Amino acid sequence: MAQSLLDQWLVNRMGWQDTGVPPSVEQLRDWQLVRLREIVTHAQENSSFYAHHLKGVDVSAIVSLEDFSRLPFITSDHVRHAPEQLLCVSHDEIARVVTLTSSGTTGQPKRVFHMAEDLEATVDYFGWGMSNLVGTGQTALVLMPGDRPGGVGRLLVEALDRTGARAVLHGVMEDADVAFDQCLSEDVQCLVGPAAHVNMLACAWEKRGLSADRICSVLLCWDVAPMAVVRNAERIFGCRVYRHWGMIETGLGGAVDCAMGSGMHLRETDVFMEIVNPETGAVLPDGEFGEMVVTTPLRRGMPIIRYRTGDMGRIIPGQCRCGSPARRLDPLVYRMNDGVDIGAGRLTLRDMNEVLYGVVGLADFSAWIKGGTLHVQACGYGDTLSERIHFALESIPAVGRACATGEIDLNIVVKGSLTPAIPGLGKRRLRVEQEN
């Protein structure tokens, strides 16, 4: 089978000679093991944190990926409380520092350090990954922040410029009608942005009655990509929708759909993924959902070694039909703490995403529980949108039972403007608020 564009990137990133044939699964795993051993040694020798954390680890005894999986985990608390101690280079070699304040966390934010070579590797990866979506001379509208050098929007613009495509940096969406007008004025063929914002733009598109032949591709990134949004974008824009997963801690780009659309191929050279039992920490076989644990084999500045992400996911068993040796991450990724008990069952944000984004005319929503009431604030169009949201919520078993028994009430507020229900790009969650 012909080598895909992402497999060409894989070969280049591995430092192999490009013969037109991707490495085998076994060759890729052997390469990963060598790089993992090297990054462990590098971290032990150059980081005060890892010197202590990995004290007593004999790298020569790591002769298999199973041996590597016996190393201790690190968590977000380590990154939050001692980021400088994870550094393996001087501050002079750091090109960008990103401060992350996680939604629902009131403590000290995380700080992640990136070297220039890390940013360059991400630009290179973005360029190869976007080649499936947008061609030379075509234009992509990027609904991502680009106010700072080294930010995801700027990196994506640079990557597209290198491929001969044109990128228009819209920034974080604040009004879907404004983004819609920009799509027309800039003759956009590709959309890149968070699922919620792309869904809003799709609603604006449908509301104005535009045909489904102007947009050629869509990439959903940054946060979870509900299948309901994928279906909306495919129906309204009439094009293929790709999905991407990544983390700032690991250098943004992490996994992306290939042309086959059978899962997101991992960025195997830069992000080594393990799926573990959240309770025991044991590595789970492909096909089983568990906590995602990541390692960055090639990041010399601030390597992340066996980092518990707090996200749940699974590796899809078997090899993709495209022939790539890179494993596939199931697009269904969700937070471990996603969900609230409402008496009659557990309500999760992913349940609400699939049901509410499936309501015709609903552009975006936020949800929280206060006292005995589930509050939903939505934006969209349609005279009966509130009633349709109410009906959709009651179709969720936990909500339907809780409403029937009087354990919970529904309060739905709809605004007609197509502006985000949650401003900015914070990770979305089902909030629980205390009564005054």
C-alpha positions as CSV (number, residue, x, y, z in Angstrom):
1,M,0.0,0.0,0.0
2,A,1.2,3.5,-0.8
3,Q,2.7,5.5,2.0
4,S,0.4,8.1,3.4
5,L,1.5,11.7,3.9
6,L,1.5,11.3,7.7
7,D,3.6,8.1,7.3
8,Q,6.1,10.2,5.2
9,W,6.3,12.6,8.2
10,L,6.7,9.6,10.5
11,V,9.7,8.3,8.6
12,N,11.3,11.7,8.5
13,R,10.7,12.3,12.2
14,M,12.3,8.9,13.0
15,G,15.4,10.0,11.0
16,W,15.0,7.1,8.6
17,Q,15.6,7.2,4.9
18,D,12.4,7.5,3.0
19,T,12.0,4.5,0.7
20,G,8.3,4.9,0.1
21,V,7.5,2.1,2.5
22,P,6.5,2.9,6.2
23,P,8.2,1.1,9.0
24,S,6.5,-2.1,10.3
25,V,4.7,-2.0,13.6
26,E,7.7,-3.9,15.2
27,Q,10.2,-1.5,13.8
28,L,8.3,1.5,15.1
29,R,8.0,-0.1,18.6
30,D,11.7,-0.9,18.6
31,W,12.5,2.7,17.7
32,Q,10.2,4.0,20.5
33,L,11.9,1.8,23.1
34,V,15.3,3.2,22.2
35,R,14.0,6.8,22.4
36,L,12.2,6.1,25.7
37,R,15.4,4.7,27.2
38,E,17.2,7.8,26.0
39,I,14.7,10.3,27.5
40,V,14.8,8.5,30.8
41,T,18.6,8.7,31.0
42,H,18.4,12.4,29.9
43,A,15.9,13.2,32.6
44,Q,17.8,11.4,35.3
45,E,21.0,13.3,34.5
46,N,19.6,16.8,33.9
47,S,16.4,17.2,36.0
48,S,16.4,17.6,39.8
49,F,12.9,16.2,39.9
50,Y,13.6,13.2,37.8
51,A,16.9,12.5,39.5
52,H,14.8,11.9,42.7
53,H,11.7,10.5,41.0
54,L,13.6,7.9,39.0
55,K,16.3,7.2,41.5
56,G,17.3,3.6,41.4
57,V,15.9,3.0,37.9
58,D,18.4,1.1,35.8
59,V,17.9,2.1,32.2
60,S,19.8,-0.9,31.0
61,A,17.1,-3.1,32.5
62,I,14.4,-1.5,30.4
63,V,14.5,-4.0,27.5
64,S,10.8,-3.9,26.6
65,L,7.9,-1.5,26.5
66,E,6.5,-3.6,29.4
67,D,9.6,-2.8,31.4
68,F,9.1,0.9,30.7
69,S,5.5,0.7,31.9
70,R,6.8,-0.2,35.4
71,L,8.3,3.2,35.9
72,P,6.4,5.5,38.3
73,F,3.7,7.9,37.1
74,I,3.8,11.7,37.3
75,T,0.6,13.7,37.7
76,S,-0.7,17.2,37.1
77,D,0.3,18.1,40.6
78,H,4.0,17.5,39.7
79,V,3.7,19.8,36.7
80,R,1.7,22.4,38.7
81,H,4.0,22.6,41.8
82,A,7.5,21.9,40.5
83,P,7.6,22.7,36.7
84,E,11.1,24.2,36.9
85,Q,12.4,21.1,38.5
86,L,11.3,19.0,35.5
87,L,13.4,21.2,33.2
88,C,16.4,19.4,31.7
89,V,17.9,22.5,30.0
90,S,18.6,26.1,31.1
91,H,16.0,28.8,30.9
92,D,18.0,30.4,28.1
93,E,17.0,27.5,25.9
94,I,13.3,27.9,26.5
95,A,11.4,29.7,23.7
96,R,7.9,29.8,25.2
97,V,6.2,29.2,28.6
98,V,2.5,28.4,28.6
99,T,0.5,28.8,31.8
100,L,-2.6,26.6,32.1
101,T,-5.5,27.2,34.4
102,S,-7.7,24.1,34.3
103,S,-11.4,24.6,34.6
104,G,-12.7,23.5,37.9
105,T,-9.3,23.9,39.5
106,T,-8.7,26.8,41.9
107,G,-5.1,26.0,42.8
108,Q,-1.8,26.9,41.3
109,P,-1.9,26.8,37.4
110,K,0.4,24.6,35.5
111,R,3.4,26.0,33.6
112,V,4.7,24.1,30.5
113,F,8.1,25.0,28.9
114,H,8.7,24.6,25.2
115,M,12.0,24.8,23.4
116,A,12.3,26.2,19.9
117,E,12.8,22.7,18.5
118,D,9.5,21.6,20.2
119,L,7.6,24.4,18.4
120,E,9.3,23.6,15.1
121,A,8.4,19.9,15.5
122,T,4.7,20.9,16.1
123,V,4.7,23.2,13.0
124,D,6.1,20.4,10.9
125,Y,3.5,17.9,12.2
126,F,0.7,20.4,11.7
127,G,1.8,20.9,8.1
128,W,1.8,17.2,7.2
129,G,-1.5,16.6,9.1
130,M,-3.3,19.5,7.4
131,S,-2.2,18.3,4.0
132,N,-5.2,15.9,4.0
133,L,-7.6,18.8,4.5
134,V,-6.5,21.8,2.5
135,G,-4.4,22.0,-0.7
136,T,-2.2,24.5,-2.4
137,G,-4.0,27.8,-3.0
138,Q,-6.9,26.9,-0.7
139,T,-7.8,28.9,2.4
140,A,-8.4,27.7,5.9
141,L,-10.2,29.8,8.6
142,V,-8.5,29.2,11.9
143,L,-10.8,29.7,14.9
144,M,-8.0,29.5,17.4
145,P,-6.0,32.1,19.5
146,G,-3.1,33.7,17.7
147,D,-2.3,36.7,19.8
148,R,1.1,35.3,21.1
149,P,4.1,33.9,19.2
150,G,4.2,30.2,19.6
151,G,0.5,30.0,20.2
152,V,-1.5,27.2,18.5
153,G,-3.1,29.6,16.0
154,R,0.3,31.1,15.0
155,L,1.9,27.6,14.7
156,L,-1.0,26.4,12.5
157,V,-0.8,29.5,10.2
158,E,3.0,29.0,9.8
159,A,2.4,25.3,9.0
160,L,-0.2,26.0,6.3
161,D,2.0,28.8,4.8
162,R,4.7,26.2,4.3
163,T,2.4,23.9,2.4
164,G,1.3,26.5,0.0
165,A,-2.2,26.9,1.6
166,R,-3.5,30.1,3.0
167,A,-4.5,30.6,6.6
168,V,-6.8,33.3,7.9
169,L,-6.5,33.6,11.7
170,H,-9.9,34.5,13.0
171,G,-9.0,34.0,16.6
172,V,-11.3,32.7,19.3
173,M,-14.9,32.9,18.1
174,E,-17.0,35.5,19.8
175,D,-19.8,35.8,17.2
176,A,-20.7,33.1,14.6
177,D,-22.2,35.7,12.3
178,V,-18.9,37.5,12.1
179,A,-17.0,34.3,11.4
180,F,-19.6,33.4,8.7
181,D,-19.1,36.8,6.9
182,Q,-15.3,36.2,7.0
183,C,-15.8,32.7,5.4
184,L,-17.5,34.4,2.5
185,S,-15.2,37.4,2.2
186,E,-12.0,35.3,2.4
187,D,-13.4,32.4,0.2
188,V,-12.7,29.8,2.8
189,Q,-12.6,26.1,1.9
190,C,-11.4,24.6,5.3
191,L,-12.5,25.3,8.9
192,V,-10.3,24.6,11.9
193,G,-11.6,25.0,15.5
194,P,-13.2,23.7,18.6
195,A,-16.3,21.6,18.1
196,A,-18.7,24.0,19.9
197,H,-17.5,26.9,17.8
198,V,-17.7,25.0,14.5
199,N,-21.2,23.9,15.4
200,M,-22.2,27.5,15.9
201,L,-20.8,28.4,12.5
202,A,-22.6,25.5,11.0
203,C,-25.9,26.8,12.5
204,A,-25.2,30.3,11.1
205,W,-24.6,28.6,7.7
206,E,-27.8,26.7,7.8
207,K,-29.8,29.7,9.1
208,R,-28.7,31.8,6.1
209,G,-29.5,28.9,3.7
210,L,-26.0,28.5,2.1
211,S,-25.4,25.5,-0.1
212,A,-23.2,22.6,1.1
213,D,-20.5,22.9,-1.6
214,R,-18.3,25.7,-0.4
215,I,-16.5,24.1,2.5
216,C,-14.3,21.1,1.6
217,S,-13.0,20.0,5.0
218,V,-13.4,20.6,8.7
219,L,-10.9,19.9,11.5
220,L,-12.3,19.7,15.1
221,C,-9.7,20.3,17.7
222,W,-8.8,21.6,21.2
223,D,-11.6,20.0,23.1
224,V,-13.8,16.9,22.8
225,A,-15.5,16.4,19.4
226,P,-19.0,15.0,20.0
227,M,-20.3,12.8,17.2
228,A,-23.4,15.0,17.1
229,V,-21.2,17.9,16.0
230,V,-19.4,15.7,13.4
231,R,-22.8,14.8,11.9
232,N,-24.0,18.4,11.9
233,A,-20.9,19.6,10.1
234,E,-21.0,16.8,7.6
235,R,-24.7,17.5,6.9
236,I,-24.6,21.3,6.7
237,F,-21.2,21.7,5.0
238,G,-21.4,18.6,2.9
239,C,-17.8,17.7,3.6
240,R,-15.5,15.3,5.4
241,V,-14.9,16.1,9.1
242,Y,-11.5,15.2,10.7
243,R,-10.8,15.1,14.4
244,H,-7.7,15.9,16.4
245,W,-6.5,15.3,20.0
246,G,-3.6,17.0,21.7
247,M,-2.4,18.5,24.9
248,I,-0.3,21.5,25.6
249,E,1.8,19.4,28.1
250,T,2.9,17.2,25.2
251,G,3.4,19.8,22.5
252,L,-0.2,20.2,21.2
253,G,-0.3,17.8,18.2
254,G,-1.1,14.4,19.5
255,A,-3.4,12.4,17.1
256,V,-5.4,13.1,14.0
257,D,-7.7,11.3,11.7
258,C,-6.3,9.9,8.5
259,A,-8.2,9.8,5.2
260,M,-9.8,6.4,6.1
261,G,-11.5,8.0,9.1
262,S,-11.2,4.9,11.3
263,G,-9.6,6.6,14.3
264,M,-7.0,9.2,15.1
265,H,-3.5,8.1,14.4
266,L,-1.1,8.9,17.2
267,R,1.9,11.1,16.8
268,E,4.0,8.1,17.8
269,T,7.4,9.7,17.7
270,D,6.5,12.5,20.0
271,V,3.7,11.1,22.1
272,F,4.0,7.6,23.5
273,M,0.5,6.5,24.7
274,E,-0.4,4.0,27.4
275,I,-3.9,3.2,28.6
276,V,-4.0,2.1,32.2
277,N,-6.6,1.0,34.8
278,P,-7.4,4.2,36.7
279,E,-7.5,2.2,40.0
280,T,-4.5,-0.1,39.7
281,G,-2.3,1.6,37.2
282,A,-1.9,-1.6,35.2
283,V,-1.6,-1.2,31.4
284,L,-4.8,-2.3,29.6
285,P,-4.9,-4.2,26.3
286,D,-6.0,-2.4,23.1
287,G,-9.7,-2.0,22.9
288,E,-10.3,-1.3,26.6
289,F,-11.1,2.2,28.0
290,G,-8.8,3.5,30.7
291,E,-6.8,6.5,31.8
292,M,-4.5,7.9,29.1
293,V,-0.9,8.1,30.2
294,V,1.6,9.9,27.9
295,T,5.4,10.2,27.5
296,T,7.3,12.6,25.3
297,P,10.3,10.7,23.9
298,L,11.8,13.6,22.0
299,R,11.2,16.6,24.2
300,R,14.6,17.5,25.7
301,G,13.6,20.7,27.5
302,M,10.7,19.5,29.7
303,P,10.1,15.8,29.1
304,I,6.9,14.3,30.4
305,I,7.4,10.7,31.5
306,R,4.4,8.5,32.3
307,Y,2.0,11.5,32.8
308,R,-1.5,10.7,34.0
309,T,-3.7,12.9,32.0
310,G,-7.0,12.4,33.8
311,D,-8.6,11.7,30.4
312,M,-10.2,8.4,29.5
313,G,-9.6,6.8,26.1
314,R,-8.7,3.6,24.3
315,I,-6.5,2.4,21.6
316,I,-8.4,0.9,18.7
317,P,-7.3,-2.7,18.1
318,G,-5.6,-3.8,14.9
319,Q,-4.0,-1.8,12.1
320,C,-5.7,0.8,10.1
321,R,-6.7,0.1,6.5
322,C,-4.4,2.9,5.4
323,G,-1.4,0.6,6.3
324,S,0.1,3.0,8.8
325,P,2.0,1.4,11.8
326,A,0.8,4.2,14.0
327,R,-1.8,3.2,16.5
328,R,-5.2,4.8,16.5
329,L,-6.8,6.6,19.4
330,D,-10.6,6.4,19.7
331,P,-12.1,9.9,19.1
332,L,-14.3,9.3,22.2
333,V,-12.0,10.9,24.8
334,Y,-13.5,12.2,28.0
335,R,-12.5,13.4,31.5
336,M,-12.4,10.8,34.3
337,N,-14.4,13.1,36.6
338,D,-17.1,13.8,33.9
339,G,-20.5,13.4,35.5
340,V,-22.7,14.3,38.4
341,D,-25.0,12.0,40.4
342,I,-28.6,13.4,40.2
343,G,-30.3,10.8,42.4
344,A,-31.8,8.7,39.6
345,G,-28.5,8.1,37.9
346,R,-25.4,9.8,36.7
347,L,-25.5,12.6,34.2
348,T,-22.4,13.2,32.1
349,L,-21.4,16.1,29.8
350,R,-20.8,13.6,27.0
351,D,-24.4,12.4,27.2
352,M,-25.6,16.0,27.1
353,N,-23.3,16.8,24.2
354,E,-24.6,14.0,22.0
355,V,-28.3,14.8,22.8
356,L,-28.3,18.6,22.8
357,Y,-26.0,19.2,19.8
358,G,-28.3,16.8,17.9
359,V,-31.2,19.3,18.4
360,V,-31.7,21.2,15.1
361,G,-31.1,24.9,15.6
362,L,-29.1,24.6,18.8
363,A,-25.8,26.3,18.3
364,D,-24.1,26.0,21.7
365,F,-25.0,25.5,25.3
366,S,-23.7,25.5,28.9
367,A,-25.1,23.5,31.8
368,W,-24.9,23.5,35.6
369,I,-26.7,22.0,38.5
370,K,-27.7,24.2,41.5
371,G,-29.8,22.8,44.2
372,G,-32.4,20.5,42.6
373,T,-32.4,22.2,39.2
374,L,-30.5,21.4,36.0
375,H,-29.9,24.8,34.3
376,V,-29.2,24.9,30.5
377,Q,-28.4,28.2,28.8
378,A,-28.4,27.8,25.0
379,C,-28.1,29.9,21.9
380,G,-29.6,29.1,18.5
381,Y,-32.7,29.7,16.5
382,G,-36.2,28.4,16.1
383,D,-39.5,29.3,17.8
384,T,-39.7,25.9,19.6
385,L,-36.0,25.5,20.5
386,S,-36.7,25.6,24.2
387,E,-39.3,22.9,24.0
388,R,-37.1,20.7,21.8
389,I,-34.2,21.1,24.3
390,H,-36.5,20.1,27.1
391,F,-37.6,17.0,25.2
392,A,-34.0,16.1,24.4
393,L,-32.9,16.4,28.0
394,E,-35.7,14.1,29.2
395,S,-34.5,11.5,26.6
396,I,-31.4,11.1,28.7
397,P,-32.3,8.2,31.1
398,A,-30.9,9.8,34.2
399,V,-32.6,13.1,33.6
400,G,-35.9,11.5,32.5
401,R,-36.0,9.4,35.7
402,A,-35.1,12.3,37.9
403,C,-37.7,14.6,36.3
404,A,-40.4,11.9,36.7
405,T,-39.6,11.4,40.4
406,G,-39.4,15.1,41.1
407,E,-35.7,14.8,42.1
408,I,-34.7,17.5,39.6
409,D,-36.3,20.4,37.7
410,L,-35.2,21.8,34.3
411,N,-34.6,25.5,33.7
412,I,-33.9,26.3,30.1
413,V,-32.9,29.8,28.8
414,V,-32.5,30.4,25.1
415,K,-30.8,33.5,23.6
416,G,-31.2,34.2,19.9
417,S,-27.7,35.5,19.2
418,L,-25.1,33.1,17.9
419,T,-22.5,33.8,20.5
420,P,-20.8,31.2,22.6
421,A,-22.6,30.0,25.7
422,I,-19.2,29.7,27.3
423,P,-16.7,32.4,26.3
424,G,-13.1,31.6,25.4
425,L,-11.5,28.1,25.1
426,G,-11.7,26.7,28.6
427,K,-12.4,23.0,28.8
428,R,-16.1,22.5,29.1
429,R,-17.7,20.7,32.0
430,L,-20.9,20.1,33.8
431,R,-20.7,22.5,36.7
432,V,-22.2,22.0,40.2
433,E,-22.9,25.3,42.0
434,Q,-23.7,25.7,45.7
435,E,-26.9,27.4,46.7
436,N,-26.5,30.8,48.3
